[in-house]
């Protein structure tokens, strides 16, 4: 969209992508306004840099270095179908359930897995959401197409569903979670799931239908150890 008197986009209508690119240029010591009036920089903006602009600040340098997480990222990258540029893209593949007590690094490993795939050159469209934010995001309200949002999450090539089982549940949340997980289960879409709950407690929280599908579609990774968040305060 352009201003009435100018053929170029209005500064106050620049979208999120332009803002992210501006932040990346600033981090490189490049003035975004000056860069826009010159030729594009010779160094391209990488997919990992764009992803880091979406990843929460605490996890922007996360490493998926757990043995099972590393093996999963290698399997996903190897299974990808080459695209027009020759780079592999996400294809059908296994999912990963990362479980363990609070503070053992589950979310860190999950975001690290995403960053590892991007670093390996995998073309990757991904979404990330906590279970609590999922339910808040899809709660019916005027002017919001919750069904479209649900389909976006169900169909994206890679989904990170964080803290499954932590949010308060109801028949509505259970049905919503079932629809999301079942679609990804049926279409073999790789999914990263984290939870604080042991197997029996997770089954109680999300229901047998969902737990059964997770048992078949995921490899389970168990993280142990003290709460790193508390330890860092000592």
Backbone bond lengths (Angstrom), bond angles and torsions (degrees), N, CA, C in turn:
res aa  C-N    CA-C-N  psi(-1)  N-CA   C-N-CA  omega(-1)  CA-C   N-CA-C  phi
1 X - - - 1.455 - - 1.520 109.06 -
2 X 1.342 118.88 140.93 1.446 123.03 -176.47 1.511 110.60 -117.05
3 X 1.340 115.84 161.36 1.447 121.06 174.03 1.517 109.21 -71.90
4 X 1.321 117.45 162.18 1.450 121.30 -176.66 1.522 111.81 -62.47
5 X 1.340 117.31 -34.29 1.463 119.83 -173.37 1.518 113.35 -106.19
6 X 1.318 116.80 -4.17 1.463 118.52 -175.84 1.518 109.75 -130.86
7 X 1.331 117.05 142.62 1.474 120.44 -178.40 1.513 113.47 -80.62
8 X 1.350 117.73 -4.52 1.455 120.01 -176.55 1.515 110.28 -102.75
9 X 1.342 117.85 157.97 1.466 120.62 -179.03 1.515 111.44 -60.12
10 X 1.325 116.18 141.64 1.450 120.92 176.59 1.525 109.50 -68.84
11 X 1.350 118.09 140.98 1.464 120.33 -179.13 1.518 112.86 -57.74
12 X 1.369 116.72 -34.69 1.458 117.98 -176.43 1.514 112.76 -79.98
13 X 1.342 117.05 3.63 1.460 119.69 178.64 1.526 112.35 -115.49
14 X 1.335 115.60 11.98 1.456 119.39 178.14 1.521 109.11 -64.94
15 X 1.310 117.04 133.68 1.450 121.78 -175.40 1.509 113.45 -80.81
16 X 1.336 115.79 176.61 1.468 121.31 -179.28 1.521 113.62 -58.44
17 X 1.350 117.79 -36.31 1.461 120.13 -179.49 1.519 110.53 -62.61
18 X 1.353 116.77 -44.58 1.460 120.53 178.98 1.522 110.62 -62.73
19 X 1.328 116.59 -37.21 1.466 120.02 178.24 1.524 110.77 -64.97
20 X 1.335 116.43 -41.02 1.465 119.64 178.82 1.526 111.04 -65.14
21 X 1.341 116.06 -42.31 1.460 119.86 178.47 1.528 110.11 -62.45
22 X 1.340 116.22 -39.95 1.455 119.81 178.03 1.512 111.92 -61.56
23 X 1.348 116.07 -40.30 1.458 120.29 179.53 1.527 110.98 -65.62
24 X 1.339 116.75 -38.25 1.465 120.67 178.96 1.516 110.57 -65.89
25 X 1.351 116.87 -44.21 1.462 120.55 178.70 1.525 110.90 -62.04
26 X 1.335 116.66 -41.70 1.464 120.94 179.19 1.518 110.43 -61.67
27 X 1.344 116.42 -41.87 1.459 120.37 179.06 1.523 111.47 -62.87
28 X 1.326 116.32 -27.45 1.476 120.66 178.15 1.518 112.28 -86.67
29 X 1.344 117.20 1.94 1.445 120.28 -179.33 1.509 114.03 82.29
30 X 1.345 116.59 20.60 1.459 121.57 -178.12 1.518 108.84 -109.41
31 X 1.328 117.03 131.08 1.455 121.55 177.45 1.522 108.76 -73.17
32 X 1.347 119.11 115.42 1.480 120.58 -177.74 1.517 113.24 -57.43
33 X 1.337 118.18 -38.39 1.471 120.54 -179.07 1.513 110.67 -68.45
34 X 1.338 116.21 -40.20 1.466 118.41 178.51 1.518 110.82 -68.21
35 X 1.339 115.29 -36.86 1.467 119.20 -178.75 1.520 111.15 -65.77
36 X 1.349 117.15 -33.32 1.453 119.86 -177.96 1.519 112.32 -68.06
37 X 1.333 116.24 -22.53 1.465 119.83 -179.26 1.514 111.71 -93.39
38 X 1.346 117.18 -2.38 1.457 121.66 -178.52 1.520 109.33 -116.16
39 X 1.316 114.75 -177.22 1.458 119.35 175.82 1.523 109.28 -68.80
40 X 1.325 118.10 152.85 1.466 120.44 179.35 1.519 110.68 -57.73
41 X 1.344 118.28 145.76 1.465 120.03 178.93 1.515 110.61 -60.43
42 X 1.338 115.62 147.37 1.463 119.93 -176.66 1.525 111.28 -67.97
43 X 1.340 117.36 -28.61 1.458 120.44 179.72 1.521 109.56 -87.10
44 X 1.334 118.92 115.17 1.466 120.55 -177.30 1.528 111.81 -69.74
45 X 1.315 115.54 152.68 1.453 121.10 173.81 1.524 107.98 -75.76
46 X 1.303 116.76 124.09 1.466 120.15 -175.08 1.521 111.21 -83.09
47 X 1.327 114.73 160.57 1.460 120.33 177.05 1.518 110.54 -62.36
48 X 1.342 117.57 -33.67 1.456 120.64 179.64 1.523 110.67 -67.35
49 X 1.335 117.42 -39.06 1.464 120.07 177.98 1.526 110.85 -64.59
50 X 1.322 116.60 -41.20 1.463 119.47 177.49 1.528 110.74 -64.64
51 X 1.333 116.35 -39.10 1.462 119.99 179.07 1.521 110.79 -66.22
52 X 1.331 116.69 -40.36 1.457 120.04 -179.42 1.522 111.68 -62.74
53 X 1.340 116.57 -25.75 1.463 119.77 176.37 1.530 111.17 -70.46
54 X 1.341 117.57 -20.08 1.473 122.31 178.97 1.523 112.11 -97.66
55 X 1.312 116.87 -24.10 1.457 121.21 -176.28 1.531 109.33 -76.76
56 X 1.338 118.18 136.96 1.467 120.03 176.84 1.525 111.02 -51.77
57 X 1.340 116.20 142.63 1.464 121.47 -173.47 1.529 113.07 -52.10
58 X 1.314 116.81 -37.45 1.463 120.42 -177.54 1.524 112.54 -63.88
59 X 1.334 117.64 -22.58 1.468 120.58 -174.78 1.524 113.24 -114.02
60 X 1.329 118.13 13.51 1.464 120.59 -176.30 1.519 113.79 -69.55
61 X 1.315 117.04 -15.93 1.465 120.42 176.64 1.528 110.79 -119.27
62 X 1.327 115.99 22.87 1.459 120.68 -177.21 1.523 111.50 -64.35
63 X 1.315 115.39 146.45 1.456 122.29 177.29 1.526 108.91 -121.78
64 X 1.316 115.61 128.25 1.463 120.17 175.20 1.514 108.91 -88.57
65 X 1.337 116.80 74.37 1.460 120.66 -170.15 1.525 114.20 -101.81
66 X 1.320 118.23 2.28 1.462 119.46 174.26 1.524 109.24 -66.35
67 X 1.310 117.11 141.74 1.466 121.47 -174.36 1.525 112.20 -52.44
68 X 1.330 117.80 -47.09 1.463 120.11 -177.80 1.530 112.08 -71.39
69 X 1.321 116.50 -33.01 1.467 120.02 177.31 1.525 110.06 -67.75
70 X 1.313 116.46 -42.57 1.464 120.89 177.89 1.526 110.63 -61.26
71 X 1.328 116.76 -43.89 1.461 120.47 179.16 1.524 111.05 -62.90
72 X 1.329 116.99 -38.37 1.476 120.95 179.12 1.519 111.16 -64.97
73 X 1.326 118.06 -45.68 1.469 119.99 -179.39 1.530 110.74 -63.00
74 X 1.320 117.37 -37.10 1.471 120.07 178.27 1.526 110.46 -65.76
75 X 1.335 116.86 -40.33 1.462 120.66 179.94 1.525 111.07 -66.30
76 X 1.330 116.77 -41.51 1.463 120.88 179.53 1.515 110.30 -65.54
77 X 1.327 117.52 -44.36 1.468 121.07 -179.83 1.527 110.88 -63.96
78 X 1.330 116.75 -39.64 1.466 120.45 -178.12 1.518 112.00 -69.05
79 X 1.329 116.93 -28.66 1.465 120.49 -176.70 1.520 112.73 -84.83
80 X 1.331 117.67 -10.04 1.460 121.06 -175.18 1.514 113.28 -65.36
81 X 1.331 115.87 143.08 1.464 121.47 177.23 1.519 109.57 -85.39
82 X 1.346 118.89 132.63 1.465 120.72 179.08 1.527 111.17 -62.39
83 X 1.321 116.21 139.45 1.457 121.45 176.99 1.515 111.00 -97.40
84 X 1.337 118.64 -169.50 1.469 122.53 -178.78 1.522 112.69 -56.94
85 X 1.341 116.96 -33.91 1.464 120.07 -178.05 1.522 112.01 -84.19
86 X 1.325 116.77 -5.61 1.459 120.58 -177.15 1.502 113.57 93.65
87 X 1.352 117.79 -14.24 1.464 121.20 179.22 1.529 109.67 -75.71
88 X 1.326 117.06 140.95 1.466 119.13 179.90 1.525 111.53 -71.24
89 X 1.319 115.81 149.74 1.456 121.24 175.45 1.516 109.44 -117.76
90 X 1.310 116.38 167.17 1.460 120.72 179.82 1.525 110.35 -67.54
91 X 1.310 115.62 130.52 1.462 121.23 177.21 1.524 108.21 -119.06
92 X 1.309 116.24 -167.36 1.453 119.82 174.62 1.526 108.65 -62.91
93 X 1.331 115.69 147.06 1.457 117.37 -179.11 1.507 112.86 -177.51
94 X 1.324 116.75 177.12 1.458 121.79 -178.24 1.526 111.68 -74.43
95 X 1.310 115.43 164.30 1.455 122.32 176.78 1.519 109.51 -114.53
96 X 1.321 115.76 169.37 1.454 121.41 -175.31 1.517 109.18 -132.02
97 X 1.326 117.37 129.39 1.464 123.32 174.80 1.522 107.34 -111.21
98 X 1.333 116.32 113.40 1.461 121.67 -178.18 1.522 107.87 -103.08
99 X 1.329 116.56 114.07 1.464 122.07 -174.60 1.515 110.35 -119.77
100 X 1.329 115.42 154.89 1.458 120.68 177.44 1.509 110.73 158.66
101 X 1.322 117.77 166.90 1.459 121.39 -179.96 1.531 111.58 -62.69
102 X 1.325 115.82 166.04 1.461 121.18 179.08 1.528 110.09 -58.73
103 X 1.331 115.41 139.70 1.453 120.42 173.60 1.505 116.15 82.59
104 X 1.337 118.85 11.42 1.469 120.81 -178.79 1.525 112.81 -94.47
105 X 1.330 117.85 3.28 1.470 120.26 172.43 1.512 115.14 97.16
106 X 1.320 118.39 22.96 1.464 120.92 -177.10 1.532 112.09 -65.25
107 X 1.323 116.37 -50.31 1.464 120.20 -179.65 1.521 110.32 -65.69
108 X 1.329 116.88 -37.34 1.464 122.03 177.00 1.533 110.31 -57.77
109 X 1.319 116.73 -46.56 1.464 120.20 179.72 1.524 111.39 -65.59
110 X 1.336 117.00 -38.33 1.465 120.51 -177.63 1.532 110.91 -66.16
111 X 1.332 117.04 -48.23 1.466 119.09 177.09 1.530 110.69 -66.83
112 X 1.324 116.21 -33.03 1.460 119.02 175.83 1.516 112.14 -62.15
113 X 1.332 117.01 -36.66 1.469 120.76 177.59 1.532 110.67 -63.94
114 X 1.333 117.06 -41.83 1.463 120.58 177.81 1.520 110.20 -62.60
115 X 1.327 117.09 -44.84 1.462 121.15 -179.24 1.532 110.61 -65.26
116 X 1.325 117.28 -35.46 1.466 120.73 178.67 1.529 110.64 -64.02
117 X 1.329 117.02 -43.59 1.467 120.42 179.26 1.524 110.97 -62.65
118 X 1.317 117.30 -42.59 1.461 120.37 179.37 1.525 111.08 -66.99
119 X 1.321 116.88 -38.85 1.467 120.73 178.23 1.523 111.10 -63.65
120 X 1.336 116.16 -29.74 1.466 121.01 179.71 1.527 111.95 -80.53
121 X 1.338 117.14 0.10 1.458 120.45 177.83 1.512 114.79 86.76
122 X 1.338 117.78 12.84 1.465 121.02 179.20 1.524 109.31 -73.97
123 X 1.338 116.61 128.20 1.472 120.57 174.58 1.525 107.05 -71.50
124 X 1.310 116.19 120.80 1.454 118.47 -166.97 1.522 111.80 -140.72
125 X 1.338 115.97 117.70 1.461 121.06 168.29 1.515 106.66 -102.51
126 X 1.332 116.76 122.99 1.455 120.01 -172.59 1.521 110.49 -138.96
127 X 1.333 113.69 159.20 1.456 122.05 175.60 1.527 107.54 -133.24
128 X 1.329 116.03 150.96 1.455 121.24 176.67 1.517 108.87 -138.88
129 X 1.334 116.26 135.84 1.463 120.65 -179.43 1.525 108.65 -157.21
130 X 1.336 116.45 142.66 1.470 119.14 171.70 1.526 107.97 -79.32
131 X 1.326 116.39 158.69 1.464 119.24 179.04 1.526 110.62 -60.63
132 X 1.334 116.92 -41.26 1.464 119.96 -179.80 1.528 111.16 -62.45
133 X 1.336 116.72 -43.80 1.467 119.93 179.23 1.526 111.27 -69.17
134 X 1.327 116.85 -31.09 1.462 120.31 176.75 1.520 110.46 -58.70
135 X 1.321 116.19 -48.83 1.461 119.63 -177.91 1.524 111.45 -68.03
136 X 1.319 117.24 -37.08 1.466 120.12 177.35 1.527 110.40 -66.70
137 X 1.315 115.83 -39.40 1.467 121.25 -177.98 1.524 112.05 -67.90
138 X 1.336 116.94 -34.30 1.462 120.59 -174.62 1.526 113.68 -100.95
139 X 1.310 116.90 3.19 1.462 118.39 177.74 1.522 109.53 -65.23
140 X 1.321 118.62 129.22 1.478 120.78 -176.97 1.532 111.82 -58.24
141 X 1.314 114.53 132.89 1.450 120.50 176.00 1.528 108.67 -155.55
142 X 1.291 116.06 157.52 1.458 121.80 -175.61 1.524 111.24 -61.31
143 X 1.337 115.84 133.12 1.455 121.59 175.69 1.509 114.98 81.17
144 X 1.320 118.02 5.44 1.459 120.43 -178.70 1.518 110.01 -121.18
145 X 1.342 116.43 130.31 1.460 121.91 -179.53 1.527 109.07 -92.47
146 X 1.317 116.21 85.06 1.460 120.99 -177.37 1.525 111.82 -64.63
147 X 1.311 117.52 -34.57 1.463 120.77 -179.57 1.525 110.87 -64.45
148 X 1.303 116.75 -39.32 1.473 120.30 178.43 1.525 109.91 -65.06
149 X 1.334 116.93 -41.07 1.457 121.13 177.24 1.526 111.05 -61.33
150 X 1.315 116.80 -43.28 1.458 121.25 179.80 1.519 110.69 -62.23
151 X 1.325 117.51 -42.91 1.458 121.08 -179.90 1.529 111.54 -66.24
152 X 1.331 117.06 -35.02 1.462 120.61 176.56 1.518 110.52 -61.00
153 X 1.327 116.74 -45.10 1.456 120.98 179.68 1.529 111.70 -70.32
154 X 1.318 116.97 -36.83 1.460 120.61 -178.81 1.522 112.13 -68.55
155 X 1.340 116.55 -34.00 1.464 120.00 -172.16 1.525 114.20 -99.05
156 X 1.323 119.04 -11.19 1.464 118.77 -176.22 1.537 109.45 -63.56
157 X 1.326 117.46 146.92 1.467 120.39 -175.02 1.523 114.24 -58.21
158 X 1.338 117.43 -35.22 1.462 120.10 178.94 1.524 108.79 -139.18
159 X 1.327 116.69 130.32 1.455 122.02 179.63 1.525 109.64 -123.93
160 X 1.333 116.27 133.63 1.455 122.18 168.92 1.527 107.66 -104.86
161 X 1.321 116.83 114.37 1.458 123.30 176.40 1.518 106.84 -108.46
162 X 1.321 116.09 105.30 1.461 122.40 -171.35 1.539 111.22 -95.83
163 X 1.314 115.84 142.85 1.467 122.58 174.45 1.529 113.48 60.96
164 X 1.305 116.59 43.99 1.460 120.10 177.03 1.525 109.69 -64.08
165 X 1.338 116.57 133.05 1.448 121.66 179.24 1.517 114.11 91.55
166 X 1.357 116.75 -5.77 1.463 119.41 -177.86 1.522 112.22 -84.68
167 X 1.334 117.52 -27.22 1.464 120.93 -177.25 1.523 110.61 -83.18
168 X 1.323 115.56 155.10 1.458 121.03 176.95 1.524 109.32 -61.97
169 X 1.323 116.62 134.21 1.456 120.56 -174.63 1.530 111.62 -105.63
170 X 1.323 114.24 160.44 1.463 122.98 176.94 1.519 106.39 -155.50
171 X 1.316 116.62 176.69 1.470 119.24 176.29 1.522 110.13 -59.76
172 X 1.334 116.30 -37.32 1.471 120.04 -179.14 1.523 111.29 -66.52
173 X 1.339 118.57 -46.23 1.459 120.44 -179.66 1.521 111.30 -66.88
174 X 1.337 117.01 -36.50 1.459 119.53 178.73 1.531 111.08 -65.12
175 X 1.317 117.11 -41.85 1.464 120.34 179.11 1.527 111.05 -66.36
176 X 1.323 116.18 -39.45 1.460 120.82 178.47 1.523 110.95 -63.46
177 X 1.330 116.22 -47.32 1.458 120.59 179.30 1.529 110.67 -63.18
178 X 1.326 116.35 -39.95 1.457 120.11 178.54 1.530 110.95 -59.93
179 X 1.329 117.44 -46.83 1.462 120.58 -178.83 1.529 110.91 -61.31
180 X 1.324 116.31 -41.64 1.464 120.33 -179.75 1.524 111.18 -65.95
181 X 1.328 116.52 -51.57 1.464 120.49 -177.57 1.523 111.04 -67.17
182 X 1.325 117.54 -40.81 1.457 120.05 -177.56 1.526 111.48 -63.04
183 X 1.343 117.36 -40.62 1.469 119.65 178.62 1.523 110.03 -61.45
184 X 1.319 116.41 -45.05 1.464 119.65 -178.34 1.527 110.70 -70.34
185 X 1.318 116.91 -32.29 1.470 121.65 175.96 1.530 110.64 -64.91
186 X 1.314 116.73 -47.81 1.464 120.70 -177.18 1.518 112.69 -67.27
187 X 1.342 116.89 -33.32 1.466 120.41 -176.26 1.526 112.84 -100.60
188 X 1.334 116.67 9.21 1.471 122.59 175.63 1.529 112.03 54.99
189 X 1.324 116.69 40.44 1.457 120.17 -179.70 1.534 109.30 -86.00
190 X 1.332 117.41 125.32 1.462 120.14 -179.49 1.531 111.77 -57.62
191 X 1.320 115.71 132.96 1.459 121.63 -176.25 1.521 109.08 -138.23
192 X 1.327 115.86 132.58 1.458 122.13 173.76 1.527 107.91 -101.37
193 X 1.314 117.12 124.87 1.459 121.44 -177.99 1.521 108.43 -127.94
194 X 1.322 116.65 134.38 1.461 119.89 174.11 1.524 109.01 -118.93
195 X 1.334 115.91 150.13 1.468 120.54 177.81 1.521 110.06 -155.58
196 X 1.327 115.65 146.70 1.469 121.43 173.93 1.520 111.97 -85.73
197 X 1.320 116.84 -11.10 1.460 120.74 -168.97 1.528 112.95 -91.67
198 X 1.330 117.41 139.71 1.467 120.14 171.07 1.524 109.57 -68.54
199 X 1.313 116.64 169.09 1.463 122.11 -171.05 1.521 113.64 -53.33
200 X 1.331 117.61 -50.62 1.464 120.43 -176.03 1.524 111.58 -65.08
201 X 1.329 116.68 -41.51 1.465 120.53 -179.66 1.527 110.77 -67.97
202 X 1.333 116.91 -36.59 1.460 119.97 178.70 1.525 110.07 -66.46
203 X 1.319 116.56 -41.65 1.470 120.24 178.20 1.533 110.59 -60.11
204 X 1.320 116.76 -41.36 1.462 120.52 178.58 1.525 110.92 -64.83
205 X 1.340 116.64 -39.66 1.463 121.28 -175.67 1.526 112.54 -71.53
206 X 1.336 117.85 -38.16 1.463 119.51 -172.53 1.522 113.78 -108.54
207 X 1.322 118.13 -11.43 1.455 120.52 178.55 1.518 113.03 97.29
208 X 1.325 115.54 154.90 1.464 121.28 -175.88 1.528 113.15 -64.58
209 X 1.340 117.85 -38.21 1.470 120.02 -176.95 1.517 111.04 -60.49
210 X 1.323 116.62 -44.70 1.466 120.73 -178.40 1.524 110.10 -72.32
211 X 1.332 116.52 -45.24 1.462 120.69 -178.36 1.525 111.25 -59.77
212 X 1.331 117.23 -38.24 1.459 121.18 179.37 1.525 111.39 -63.14
213 X 1.316 116.76 -42.55 1.466 121.08 179.44 1.528 111.31 -67.54
214 X 1.329 115.84 -40.20 1.467 119.03 178.60 1.528 110.59 -63.82
215 X 1.323 116.69 -38.20 1.465 120.30 -179.77 1.523 111.21 -60.91
216 X 1.340 117.05 -35.23 1.461 120.64 -178.80 1.526 112.54 -84.21
217 X 1.332 117.62 -37.05 1.469 119.98 -170.89 1.521 114.08 -89.22
218 X 1.341 118.44 -14.35 1.457 119.67 -174.46 1.520 113.12 -118.00
219 X 1.315 113.67 152.06 1.461 121.11 163.84 1.520 105.85 -93.79
220 X 1.316 117.34 137.46 1.468 120.93 -175.17 1.518 110.28 -96.74
221 X 1.322 115.85 127.93 1.460 122.87 176.12 1.522 107.73 -112.80
222 X 1.319 117.45 125.31 1.458 121.79 -178.59 1.527 109.08 -107.94
223 X 1.330 116.20 119.75 1.464 121.42 176.29 1.530 108.61 -102.53
224 X 1.308 116.23 138.54 1.461 121.34 -179.19 1.526 109.50 -128.50
225 X 1.331 114.57 175.16 1.453 119.30 177.32 1.513 111.88 117.48
226 X 1.349 116.59 177.67 1.469 120.85 -179.10 1.522 111.65 -73.57
227 X 1.306 115.84 165.24 1.462 122.54 176.85 1.524 108.34 -70.55
228 X 1.326 117.32 110.81 1.469 120.93 -177.47 1.512 112.12 -64.79
229 X 1.322 116.58 -30.37 1.468 119.00 -179.54 1.509 110.58 -65.65
230 X 1.334 117.24 -43.14 1.463 120.58 178.64 1.515 111.27 -70.00
231 X 1.315 116.98 -38.89 1.460 120.86 -178.18 1.513 110.78 -63.19
232 X 1.357 116.69 -35.29 1.474 120.35 -178.56 1.511 112.21 -68.61
233 X 1.350 117.92 -15.43 1.455 121.64 -178.85 1.529 111.52 -92.91
234 X 1.329 116.70 -9.65 1.465 120.11 -177.21 1.528 110.41 -78.02
